[in-house]
Amino acid sequence: MRVIITLACTQCKQRNYTTSKNKRTHSDRIELKKFCKFCNAHLPHRETR
């Protein structure tokens, strides 16, 4: 039930990270604070479709 998702920066919209999540326990989109090398800062990254 785990799927691979892509995380995109909320400020510059660059897709920087890939990770996996369990759709059974986290059905909504996740948001993690990660480092964006394009913005050179720690910013929230949201799951993209």
N, C-alpha and C positions, 0 to 999 in steps of 0.2 A: 504494500500500500504506500510505499515511499516513492516520491516523484522528485525529479531534478528540477529546480527552479533557478531563475536568473535574478540577481539583485541589481537594480539600477539606482544611481545617485538621484536624489530628489532635486538637487540644484542644477546640475549640468546634464542630466538624463543619460549619462554614459553607463553602459552595462559593464560592470567591473567584476562581479563575483558570481559564482555558481555554487549552489548548495542543495541539500535535499531536505525534504520535510515529510512528515507523516500526515497525510490528508485526513486520516480518521480523527486525530487529536487536534489538528490546526486546520480547520476548513477555510478560514479567511486568509487574506493576504498578510504576510508577515513583514515587519519593518525592523531592521537592525541598524545600529550605529557602527559604521565601518569607515576605514580610511579611503578617501578618493584621491588617486594620484593626479588627476586632472585639476581638481580644486585645491589640492595640497592641504586638506583638512579632514577632520573626522566629522562626517555628516550622516544623516539617516539615509539608508538604502531600502527601497521598497521592492517587493516581488513584482515582476512583470509577467505578462502572459505570453 
